[in-house]
Amino acid sequence: MQSQPAKHLYEYAVIRYCPRVEREEFVNVGLVMMCKRRRWLRAATAIDSARVAAFMPGADLDAVQAQLDAFVSVAKGDNSPIGQLEAHERFRWLTAVRSACIGTSRPHPGLTENLDETFERLMGELVRS
């Protein structure tokens, strides 16, 4: 009898750019995904400038990218106080509800055999589509 490949429980959230928080309109600009058991955390971003311009003509995309880079840096475990926390703690901090132009969706769970493949699939479906 052949054993089944291991399934990993993961959580993910879509990273969003919300140019005017009071309007609650946003553009998906990235993904953050975590597997607590594997101590795995990954984040990536991709700004579609045409989508952003539809919500906020003249938006400072360099400033938005700098904020997103900081978000990804924390996810990677940079030298900041938050970056030194365990992967699941960084994920919780990154996905905490906040009133800011960079935020996330609520976390969603899933099961996968391959975390990296699932991450790329979700990026394609939710951010790059």
Protein Blocks (a to p, Z undefined) as FASTA:
>chain_A
ZZdddddddddddddddfblmnopacdfbdcdddfklopacddddddfklmmmmmghiaf
klmmmmmmmmmmmmnopabfklmpcfklmmmmmmpccddfbdcddddddddfblklmmmm
mmmmmmmZZ
